[in-house]
Amino acid sequence: MKRSVIRQLIVKDLWLHSPVIVLSLAGGAIAMAILLLGGEMPTVLGCVFFFLALCFLACLLPMSNIVNERKKQNLPFLMSLPITSIDYATAKLVSTVGMFLAPWLTLIIAAVVLIAVRHVLPLGIIPHLFMIASLPFVGFCLITGAAIVGESEAWSTAALAIVNSSYWLVWYLLSARFPDLIRNWNSKVPVWNPAVLTMLGGEFGLVVLVLALTYYLQSRKRSFV
């Protein structure tokens, strides 16, 4: 019974927020179409719009799927169902992370194929694509964690503001401190040096840590709010 309710909550979230996934995919597709035009300006615009599509997805999904549910007073109905706070966290984490991963992976794979087949950018940019695209993944997890664990919209808004204002600052500080991160971006082949692998390991380590901490903190609660 409980598993059925959790499954239905996940399906409900996927159905309600499918337009967000479609919009993010459309934004990424437009960005890659701009890249195909060639030239310096289309390349810059295409890269920026591609990153913005990922940031749009990372910001909008947790705010729409979690925060808005509280604002619309849906929690009293959820509390009437035979589920606990940890069941609610499970449903929200699975649906929100799943809705993020599907377009995120699709756009990254499409970008890699575009670079490898059409050579719109040097192959050496592929490791940097993974590193930069993983930053919105980390930001998404932070916003999602704040939205699930926090008991007010203020926590989610604060996390949203901090994350959105730190992407380029974090990348600038890391690339300045570790020049090996950007040394081979113009290479004819992808170079997965120790700095790149460390960066990717740190990003995905943060993802696992934040999601696990979110799940743990939510499990300590006795109610949804």
C-alpha positions in Angstrom: 0.0 0.0 0.0 2.7 2.5 1.0 4.8 1.7 -2.0 1.8 2.2 -4.2 1.2 5.7 -2.7 4.8 6.7 -3.1 4.8 5.5 -6.7 1.7 7.5 -7.5 3.2 10.6 -5.9 6.3 10.2 -8.1 4.1 9.7 -11.3 2.0 12.8 -10.3 5.1 14.9 -10.0 6.5 13.7 -13.4 3.2 14.4 -15.1 2.8 17.9 -13.6 6.3 19.1 -14.3 6.9 17.6 -17.7 6.7 21.1 -19.3 9.8 22.1 -17.4 11.7 19.2 -18.9 10.5 20.0 -22.3 11.4 23.7 -22.0 14.9 22.9 -20.7 15.5 20.4 -23.6 14.2 23.0 -26.1 16.6 25.6 -24.6 19.5 23.2 -24.9 18.6 22.3 -28.5 18.4 26.0 -29.5 21.8 26.6 -27.9 23.3 23.7 -29.9 21.6 25.0 -33.1 23.3 28.3 -32.5 26.7 26.6 -32.2 26.2 25.0 -35.6 26.2 28.5 -37.2 29.9 28.7 -36.5 31.9 31.8 -35.8 33.0 33.4 -32.5 29.7 35.1 -31.5 27.5 32.0 -32.1 30.0 29.9 -30.2 29.9 32.2 -27.2 26.1 32.5 -27.3 25.6 28.8 -27.8 27.8 27.9 -24.9 26.1 30.5 -22.6 22.6 29.5 -23.5 23.4 25.8 -23.1 24.7 26.5 -19.5 21.6 28.7 -18.8 19.3 25.9 -19.9 20.9 23.6 -17.3 20.7 26.4 -14.7 17.0 27.0 -15.5 16.3 23.3 -15.0 18.3 23.2 -11.7 16.4 26.2 -10.3 12.9 25.7 -11.5 12.4 22.0 -10.7 12.9 22.1 -6.9 11.1 25.4 -6.6 8.1 24.1 -8.6 8.0 20.6 -7.4 8.7 21.2 -3.7 8.3 24.8 -2.6 5.1 25.5 -4.6 3.5 22.4 -3.1 3.9 24.0 0.3 2.6 27.4 -1.0 -0.5 25.7 -2.5 -1.3 24.0 0.8 -1.0 20.5 -0.6 0.7 19.2 2.5 -2.4 18.7 4.6 -3.7 16.3 1.9 -0.4 14.5 1.8 -0.4 14.2 5.6 -3.8 12.4 5.3 -2.2 9.6 3.2 -0.6 6.5 4.8 3.0 7.8 4.4 5.6 9.2 6.8 7.9 12.2 6.4 10.7 9.9 5.1 8.3 8.4 2.5 7.5 12.0 1.4 11.2 12.8 1.2 11.8 9.6 -0.8 9.0 10.4 -3.3 10.2 14.0 -3.7 13.9 13.1 -4.1 13.2 10.3 -6.6 10.8 12.5 -8.7 12.9 15.7 -8.6 16.3 14.1 -9.1 14.8 11.9 -11.9 13.2 14.8 -13.6 16.6 16.6 -13.5 18.8 13.7 -14.6 16.7 12.8 -17.7 17.2 16.2 -19.6 20.6 16.8 -18.0 22.0 13.6 -19.3 20.2 14.0 -22.7 21.7 17.5 -23.2 25.2 16.4 -22.2 25.2 13.4 -24.5 23.8 15.5 -27.3 26.5 18.1 -26.8 29.3 15.5 -26.8 28.0 13.9 -30.0 27.7 17.4 -31.6 31.4 18.1 -30.7 32.6 14.7 -31.7 30.7 14.5 -35.0 30.4 18.1 -36.2 33.5 19.5 -34.6 31.9 22.7 -33.6 34.4 22.9 -30.7 37.7 21.2 -30.1 37.5 17.7 -28.6 39.6 19.0 -25.7 36.5 20.9 -24.5 34.7 17.7 -23.6 36.2 17.3 -20.1 35.4 21.0 -19.4 31.8 20.4 -20.6 31.4 17.7 -18.0 32.9 19.8 -15.3 30.9 22.9 -16.0 27.7 21.0 -16.6 28.1 19.3 -13.3 28.0 22.6 -11.4 24.3 23.1 -12.0 23.9 19.5 -10.7 25.5 20.4 -7.5 23.5 23.6 -7.3 20.3 21.7 -8.0 21.0 19.3 -5.1 21.6 22.2 -2.7 18.4 23.9 -3.7 16.5 20.6 -3.5 17.9 19.9 -0.1 17.0 23.3 1.3 13.5 23.0 -0.2 12.8 19.6 1.4 14.4 20.1 4.8 13.7 23.8 5.2 10.3 24.7 6.8 9.9 28.0 5.0 10.3 29.5 1.5 13.1 31.7 2.8 15.5 28.7 3.0 14.8 27.7 -0.6 15.1 31.3 -1.8 18.4 31.9 0.0 19.8 28.6 -1.4 18.6 29.7 -4.9 20.3 33.1 -4.6 23.5 31.7 -3.3 23.8 29.0 -5.9 22.9 31.3 -8.9 25.4 33.9 -7.8 28.3 31.5 -7.3 28.5 29.4 -10.5 31.0 31.6 -12.3 32.8 32.7 -9.1 33.5 29.1 -8.2 34.7 28.2 -11.7 36.9 31.3 -11.8 38.5 30.6 -8.4 39.0 26.9 -9.2 40.5 27.6 -12.7 42.8 30.3 -11.3 43.9 28.1 -8.4 44.3 25.0 -10.6 45.4 26.0 -14.1 45.4 22.3 -15.2 41.6 22.5 -15.3 41.6 24.7 -18.4 45.0 24.0 -19.9 44.0 21.5 -22.5 40.6 22.8 -23.6 41.9 23.6 -27.1 43.5 20.1 -27.5 42.6 17.9 -30.4 41.8 15.0 -28.0 40.0 15.0 -24.6 42.6 15.2 -21.8 41.4 13.7 -18.5 44.3 14.9 -16.3 44.3 14.5 -12.5 43.0 18.0 -11.9 39.9 17.3 -14.1 39.3 13.9 -12.5 39.6 15.5 -9.0 37.2 18.2 -9.9 34.6 15.7 -11.3 35.1 13.5 -8.2 34.6 16.5 -5.9 31.4 17.5 -7.7 29.8 14.1 -7.7 31.0 13.6 -4.1 29.1 16.8 -3.1 26.0 15.5 -5.0 26.0 12.3 -3.0 26.7 14.1 0.3 24.0 16.7 -0.1 21.3 14.1 -1.1 22.3 11.7 1.7 22.3 14.5 4.2 18.9 15.7 3.0 17.5 12.2 3.3 19.0 11.8 6.8 17.7 15.2 8.1 14.2 14.5 6.7 14.2 11.1 8.4 14.7 12.8 11.7 11.4 14.7 11.4 8.1 13.5 12.7 5.9 15.3 10.3 6.1 16.9 6.8 6.5 20.5 8.2 
